[in-house]
Amino acid sequence: MKNIIFIKPKKQLGKIKLTVHKSGKLGFSKEAEKLLNLQENRFVKFGFDNDKNIFLKIQLVHDAECFKIAKAGEYFYILSTELLEAFEIKK
């Protein structure tokens, strides 16, 4: 039998990602949920600059520019159709 050396993973949060689903929902991975503290912060603002770089701001308080962060089962998501339209992305 060959001598196999296993690589030990570094301690990290895992894959922090946001995923756009076919339904138009923007889903958060469990790791993103932890990093952004979505249990407490339930609203998000999106913005972009002239180069179309996306910025997001997670916050506790709702205002006219906020998207509500919803929860279905164990996962958090945002209805992102308006966001995608702002970037001229059609679903």
PENORHU-V884216 format. One record per residue. N is the residue number from 1. RES is the residue in one small letter. PSI is psi in radians with two decimals (NA if undefined). OMEGA is omega in whole degrees, 0 to 359 (NA if undefined). BURIAL is + if it has 16 or more other C-alpha atoms within 10 Angstrom, else -. Layout:
BEGIN
n	res	psi	omega	burial
N	RES	PSI	OMEGA	BURIAL
N	RES	PSI	OMEGA	BURIAL
END
This chain:
BEGIN
n	res	psi	omega	burial
1	m	2.42	180	-
2	k	2.63	177	-
3	n	2.00	182	-
4	i	2.29	177	-
5	i	2.13	179	-
6	f	2.50	179	-
7	i	2.27	179	-
8	k	2.16	180	-
9	p	2.56	174	-
10	k	2.61	178	-
11	k	2.15	179	-
12	q	2.98	180	-
13	l	-0.42	184	-
14	g	-2.68	183	-
15	k	1.88	178	-
16	i	1.97	183	-
17	k	2.75	172	-
18	l	2.35	185	+
19	t	2.29	175	-
20	v	2.14	180	+
21	h	2.82	179	-
22	k	-0.50	181	-
23	s	-0.16	183	-
24	g	0.00	178	+
25	k	2.49	174	+
26	l	1.90	185	+
27	g	2.58	178	+
28	f	2.36	173	+
29	s	2.85	178	+
30	k	-0.64	180	+
31	e	-0.70	177	+
32	a	-0.68	177	+
33	e	-0.78	180	+
34	k	-0.82	183	-
35	l	-0.72	183	-
36	l	-0.02	179	+
37	n	0.97	185	-
38	l	-0.23	174	+
39	q	-0.58	181	-
40	e	-0.81	184	-
41	n	1.91	189	-
42	r	0.18	179	+
43	f	2.65	179	+
44	v	2.49	173	+
45	k	2.47	175	+
46	f	2.51	176	-
47	g	2.94	175	-
48	f	2.72	180	-
49	d	-3.02	182	-
50	n	-0.44	179	-
51	d	0.10	180	-
52	k	0.51	170	-
53	n	2.39	183	-
54	i	2.41	175	-
55	f	2.49	174	-
56	l	2.55	180	-
57	k	2.07	178	-
58	i	2.37	182	+
59	q	2.86	180	+
60	l	-0.59	190	-
61	v	2.40	179	-
62	h	2.48	169	-
63	d	-3.08	187	-
64	a	-0.37	183	-
65	e	0.12	186	-
66	c	2.58	167	+
67	f	2.40	178	+
68	k	2.35	175	+
69	i	2.05	182	+
70	a	2.91	180	-
71	k	2.29	175	-
72	a	1.97	184	-
73	g	-2.13	180	-
74	e	-0.03	189	-
75	y	2.55	177	-
76	f	2.57	180	+
77	y	2.92	175	+
78	i	2.43	171	+
79	l	1.93	194	+
80	s	0.26	183	+
81	t	-0.80	180	+
82	e	-0.66	178	-
83	l	-0.81	181	+
84	l	-0.66	177	-
85	e	-0.61	178	-
86	a	-0.51	178	-
87	f	0.21	179	-
88	e	0.71	176	-
89	i	2.16	180	-
90	k	2.45	178	-
91	k	NA	NA	-
END
